Amino acid sequence: MAKTTKKQEVSYAEAMAEVEQILARFNTQQMDVDTLASEVKRATELIAQCKERLLRAEREVAEVLGTEEGSR
């Protein structure tokens, strides 16, 4: 697992790739019980970052579309 702290944000694609790696280790039972909690915590942090980025993008698109419709 990459050593990245919560405060370090990664790109959406990087975050999703890391979540997928964590899930793959979990699903193939390659995750050590000693690191399970930290892996789950990291995945939760990454998912929260992705969710926030999606919500932000949705708001920005809505603003752009609202602005365009207002100018018609």
C-alpha positions, 0 to 999 in steps of 0.5 A: 500500500502506498504510504499516503496521509489523509491530508495528501490528496491524489487524483480521482483516478489514483484514488480509485486505483488504490481503492481497487487494489485494497479491495483486490487484496481483501477479496483474495485474502491477501490482507493481513489481519494486522493491517486490515483496520488501516487498509479499511480506513485508507479506503474510506478516506479515498472514497470520501475524497472521490465522493467530494470530487464528484459532488464538486464536479456535479455542482460546477457542471450545473452552474455552467449549464444554468449559466448557458440556459440563462443566456438563451 
